[in-house]
Amino acid sequence: MVVNTSFDALSPLKLPTISKFKIGLCQLSVALDKNQNLMHAKNSIKVAAEQGAKLVVLPEMWNCPYSNDYFAKYAEDFDDKDASPSFSLLSEAASCHGITIVGGSMPERNNGQLYNTCCVFGPDGKLKAKHRKIHLFDTDIQGDISFKESDTFIAGDEPTIVETEMGRIGVGICHDMRFPELALLYRAKGAHMICYPGAFNMSTGELLWELVQRASLDNAALVLTCHFYFQHFRAADNQIFVATCSPSRDSTGFYKIWGHSSLVAPSGEMIATSGCEETVVVAEIDYSAIELQRHNIPLERQRRRDVYEFIDISEAEP
Ligand SMILES: NC(=O)CCC(=O)C(=O)O
């Protein structure tokens, strides 16, 4: 069944005062030792800032191994600053270097519940936004990976768009990237960029790679992994910058991390990426590329809202 639902009017794109700047993606190795994770994050943010990054993104679960065995143990209550060393570290790093930080994600304890949460800090060190992962990652692939984030976390239910000195940023966490509706919403609200801290794994990456190949999408650069696949298409569909930041492969746990933190342009072109090792990717963003891409291919004017508004498949699937 197709349900026509009206969608908010598009916010016209406005370029921020600073529309050309460097972004740093800190691909961190995550260990069992929380203090070590904090030190790695602090050092990597410094390296990115010293290379001129004005916006720094951290990985999903940068302070905690990505496992249900550890989320509760490593969780912090961000409202209790004295008991939240990870929150304080990000806030201090942002003000010390005078940069904006999209602080990856951390297990958050709030009112007895646990969330997978990303905190965004401004250059004054103040919290600007908090995104709780909306789409929890539950998967069960026979003979391969079986993992249920929802065994530990409660899903957030709010999209997050944050106005920063480095533009209007939409935030999603890893599995949130599989949902084009969220990215479209951010684009509709005038975001310049979407940041997805993520911890994509090798298993679902390879699975999707095969599926996409079978579907005859033959541009290998686009289909290397699910992470790249989604990142390119979220960027190209919405003519927006998309940044991802992952832990490195050698991180602790059964969960084999893909890595490859990347920046993709509004055209879908890869601007910068990493391998799977611990590293800092620094790359330049020029938001005028959004205007150019939308001028060259005016998707918004071409969109046929009279043919489709919103497709609800919930009743077609169990
Ligand atoms: N941490 C995650 O949300 C993993 C998502 C993932 O690997 C996927 O394939 O989706």
The ligand as an SDF file (V2000), in Angstrom:
LIG
                    3D

 10  9  0  0  0  0  0  0  0  0999 V2000
   27.2240   -0.9460   14.6100 N   0  0  0  0  0  0  0  0  0  0  0  0
   26.3400   -1.0990   13.6670 C   0  0  0  0  0  0  0  0  0  0  0  0
   25.2900   -0.4890   13.6710 O   0  0  0  0  0  0  0  0  0  0  0  0
   26.6900   -2.0660   12.5930 C   0  0  0  0  0  0  0  0  0  0  0  0
   25.8040   -1.9580   11.3920 C   0  0  0  0  0  0  0  0  0  0  0  0
   26.1910   -2.8930   10.3210 C   0  0  0  0  0  0  0  0  0  0  0  0
   27.2560   -3.5040   10.3040 O   0  0  0  0  0  0  0  0  0  0  0  0
   25.2430   -3.0890    9.2210 C   0  0  0  0  0  0  0  0  0  0  0  0
   25.5750   -3.9190    8.3580 O   0  0  0  0  0  0  0  0  0  0  0  0
   24.1880   -2.4330    9.1970 O   0  0  0  0  0  0  0  0  0  0  0  0
  1  2  1  0
  2  3  2  0
  2  4  1  0
  4  5  1  0
  5  6  1  0
  6  7  2  0
  6  8  1  0
  8  9  2  0
  8 10  1  0
M  END
$$$$
